[in-house]
Every structure is written in structure tokens, then in C-alpha cells.
């Protein structure tokens, strides 16, 4: 069997602080929406269990919607270039 070629030495990718905190911002946004739903139900019914259920449902639905919107975004040029490298290496045209 042949050994796969050694990968080229690449510099480690260091994301910016904004890129690292982006997931926390999105989760925080979902928490705020869940709290809002829970508080609305709490003020309307004065039932803590029902308010907690709606808080959880609001959080889960909002985090799913944020994830779906994130998947629908246009990829950056860096992502497109990385996908091209994965699809067809330079030295082998039919590597699949």
C-alpha cells in the first residue's frame, strides 16, 4: 500500500475575537427570545410551569431558526477556496 503524501505545512488559523464570540452571541440572542416568551406567558397566566415550558420551547425554536439562517448565508471567498482544494487536488485529476 502506498502512504498518503504528507500535508503541506500550513500556518495555524487563528480566528479573531469577534469570530470566537459569534456563537455565544447567537446563543445569547436565543436565550433572550426564550426569556421573552417565558415572561409573556408568566404575566398572562401566572403559572410558573407553563412559563418554563414556553421558555424552553422559545429557546429551542429560536436557536433552530438562528442555525438555519446561518446555514443559508453566502460562504466567504476563503471557504470557497478551501472547498475547491478538497474537491480536486492539483496533482491528481480523478482522485475519487
Secondary structure, DSSP 4 states (H G I P E B T S, - for coil): -PPPPPPPP-PPP---HHHHHHHHHHHHHHHHHHHHHHHHHHHHH--HHHHHHHHHHHHHHHHHHHHHHHHTSPPPHHHHHHHHHHH--SS-TT--
